[in-house]
Amino acid sequence: MNEPVIELQSVYKSFRRTDVLRGMTLQVARGKTFAFLGRNASGKTTTIRMLLGLLKRDAGEIRVLGFDPQRKPLEIRRRVGYLAEDQTMYGWMRVEEIVRFVAPFYPTWDHNLAWKYLRDFELPLRTRIKHLSKGQNVRLGLVLALAHRPELVILDDPALGLDPIMRKQFNRDLITHLQGEGRTVFYSSHLLYEVEPVADEVAILDGGRIVRQAETESLRRDVKQIILGREALAAIRGQLSILDERTDADRMAVTLERADRAVELLGREGIEHRVVDLNLDEIFEAYVVGCRVDETSSAKRQAEIQPVE
């Protein structure tokens, strides 16, 4: 089995009295576009800074491309492409100048590939960076992050601040130039409706922990909303893995995990119901702001839901 490109085990990080990460564990497989989802100030950027060796963890283990970022930060940065939302570049430089300036820092820099990306992204070589539009700045950042052919590309909310058309263009560039080459992409964002079409796998960060990690299609199959009567819900509530519930007129709209088993249960009990498919944004909302039960009750309910023999 291939070693994970990124692996975190029970990672903790605090700033003064504020706990940011509380035992976070996740793995990212090679060749995946991995969406790292969380609300603002949830710890996404803190995690990325630790992956790059820019910030020390308090406890736990981290491996990036097989290396500990605290011990081999420069080795990791040579093999990783990084693009942040607030990435700053020397405004007085021209586009072609910054490309030549950055190249010597990377032994694997491919000049031909850099010029290809510059053409593909229609970037004006003689224009000073301070005169570029926001969209052009993002595309230039992508060139600088990719031209050394990194094994891993880390994107920290890079499309934030772009208008909707530019964000779609950025994600199209992402698909064309990264997924097409089989690169591993760690994509942190809270613009979920735009991440959904490109993500192979998703991890949802909340309360300093990963509350769910799954392949995108598997997550959509597993988490559904079910509309049913109040009395019917009360009768079977203890057998459902509920993430969120809302009143819908005289009925209840319940978002839950293990939707297939829930539907089987409803069928056996002869309970009238309707199943609603959810997008990634709605699923994310159910996990991070939904009316959730405590972990003990959740585990008990999941144990009670048995497969049909």
N, C-alpha and C positions, 0 to 999 in steps of 0.2 A: 504493500500500500504506500502511495506517495506521502511524504511528509507534508503537513499543512504549510502553506505559505505564511500564514499568520496564526499564532496560537497564544491565547491568554488563559491562564489558570488561576482562579481565585485572586484576582488583582484588586488591590485596595489603593485609594488615593484620597487624601484629605488636604484641604487648604485651611490652616488654622483650625477652627472648630467646625468647619463644613465638610461633611463626608460627600465626596463626588462619586467615587466608585466604591462599591461595597461587595467585593467578592465576584467580580465580573469574570465570566468564562465564555470563550467562543473560539471557533476554528474557521479558517477560510481555506478552501481547497484550491489547488492550482487550476488556472484557466477559467475561474468563475468571475462574473461581475456581481460583487457582493454589496448589497445596500445596507448601510449601517444607519438605522433610523432612530430618531429621538427628538424630543422637543428642544427648543433653545435652552441652553444652560443645563442640559442633561448629562454632559460629560463626553460628548462626541469628540470635540476638539482636544480635550485633555487626553483622551485615549490615543488619538493620532499623534500628539506630541510625544507620548511615551513610546509609541511604535517607532518613531524616528530618532529616539534617543535624546530628545530635546528636553525631556522632563523625567524625573526619577519616580518610580513607583514606591509606595510605602511597603507593600508586601505582595506576594504572589510571583508568578513566573510569566515572562513574555518571550516569545521567539518570533523573529521575522526572518524569513528565508534561512531558518536554522540558527540564526545568531541572536544573542542577548543584546538588545539595543543599548543597555547601559555599559556593556563591555566593548561592543563593536559598532559604535554609532556611525563612524565614517564609512565602514564597509557597507552598512545598510544603505546609507544615503547615496553611495555610488551606484547601487543596484536598484534603487527605488526612484520613480518619478512622482513628484509631489506638486499639487496645485491647490492653493487655498483661496477662499473667497476674498480675503483681504490682502492677497499677494501684491507686494509693491516691487517696482522695478525702477531703475535709474531713469527718471523722466527726461533728462537731457540727452540720453543716448538715442540713436536712431535704431530702428528694428534690426537692421543687418549688423549694427555694432554690438548690440547686446547678445546676439546669437554667437558672434565670434568671441565675445568676452566670456561667455559661460562655457563654451566648448572645452577649453583646457582642463576644467575641473573634472571631466569625465573621461576615463581611458577608453570607454566604448562609444564615444560620441561619433555619430554618423553624419558627416556634413551633407552628403547627398540626400539623406532622409530629411534633414532639417530644411533644406531648400525645397524639397518636395512638399512638406507640410506648409511652408510659407506660401507656396503657389496655390496649394489646395485650399488654404484658408483665406486666400486673396488679401494677404497682408502687405501694405506698402513699405518696401524696404527702406526708403529714404526718409520716412516720416519719423519725427521724434516721438518717443513713447508718450510723453505728456499730451500729445495732440491726438492720440488714438481714442476711439470710442470705447465704452465699457466692453462691448462685445469683442472688439478687436484686441483689447487687453487680455480678455479671457482666452481667446484663441492663441495669442502669442505665448501666454503662460503654458498652454497645452503643448505648443511646439517645444518650449524649453524643458518641459517635463517628459517628453517622449523621444527626443532626438538621440538620446544615448541608449535607446532600446532597453528600457528597464524591464526587469522580470515582474515587478509589481508596480502598479500605479495607484497612488492614494489621492483621492479628490475630496477636499473638505468644503462642502457646499459651494462649489465653484461657480454655479450658475445663479447664485443669489445676487439680486441687484440687476439682473438682465430682464428685459421685457419678455413677454411670453413667446414672441417669435424668435428672439435670440436664444432663449432657453431651449426651444425645440431644435434650433440649428446646432446648439452645443451638443445636445444628446445625439443628434444624427452624426455629428463628428465623432462622438464617443463610440458609437456603434461601428462606424466605418473603419476607424483607425485603431481601435483597441480590441473589440470583440472579434473583428475579422482576422486579427493576428494572433488570437488565442492568448492575449495577455490577461493576467490576474488584475482585477480592478476592485479596489476598496472604496466605495462611493458613499460618503457621509452626506446626508441631506434631510431636510424636512419638507421638501417639495415632492410629496409622495406620488402624486398623480403623474409626475414626469419621470420618476425613478422606475415606476412599475413596468413600463414597456422594455426596459433594458436590463433589469435585475434578474439574475439566475436564482439568487438566494437572498434572504432577508434576515436581519437580526433587529429586534426591537429592544431598545435600551430604555429602562424606566427605573427610577429609584436607585440608580447606581448598579443595576444588575441587568442581564439579558433576560427578559421575560418570555421571549419566544425567538427561536431560530429555525428556519425551515426554507425549503425551496419555494419560490414564489407561487408556482402552480399548486404545490401541495398545500400551502397555507390557504389559498383561495378555496381549495376543495374541503379543507378541514373546518374552516370558520365560516359559518353562515348565520343569517338571521332567520328566526322562525316566528311566525305570527300564529298565536293560538289563544284560546279563552283563558280568563283568569283562573277559573276553578280547575281547568285541566292542568295549568302550570303548577298550581298549588299541590296537586296530587302527585306530580312526578318531579318536582323541583330537586329533591335530594338525589336524583339519578342523572342530573345534567351538569355539565361543566360550563357554568354561566359566566360570561365576561361582562355583560351589560344587559340591562332590561329597562324598557320604557313602556309607558301606557300609550296604547293606540286605540282611542275611543273606548269601546267596551272590551277590547282585547289587549294582549301583551305582545310587544315586540322584543324578542329575546335573542341576543347575540351570544353564540356559544361555540366551544371547541367540540371536536368529535361529532360533527354534524351528521355523518352517516349513521352512527350508532343512535343518535337522538331520533333520527327519522325512522329507523327500525323500531325503536321503542314506541314512538307515537303510532306507528302502523299496528303493532301488536296490541296496543291498548285501544285501538279504534278511535283515536283522538283526531278531530278535524284540525288541519293546520295548513300553513302555506310557507314554502321555503323561499328566501330571498338571497340571491348572490350578492356578495359585497366586493367592493374594490379595495385596494391596498390602503387607501386613506381611511376608509370606514373601519377596516380591521385594526389599523394602528390606533385609531381613536378608542376602540373598544378595549384594547389592552392598557392604554395609558390614562384614560379619563373615564372609563366605564365603571359601572357599579359592580365592583368585584368582591368576591368572598375571600376570606383568609386562606393561606396556603394549606392549613390542616384540613379544612372543610373541602377544599378543592381536591386534594389528594384522596380523601375519603370517597367523594362522589365519583372520581375517575375510576377508583377500584371497584365501585359498585356497578359500573357500566361494563357488562361482559359481552363478548361477541356472541352472536346467534349460532348455536350448534347446528 
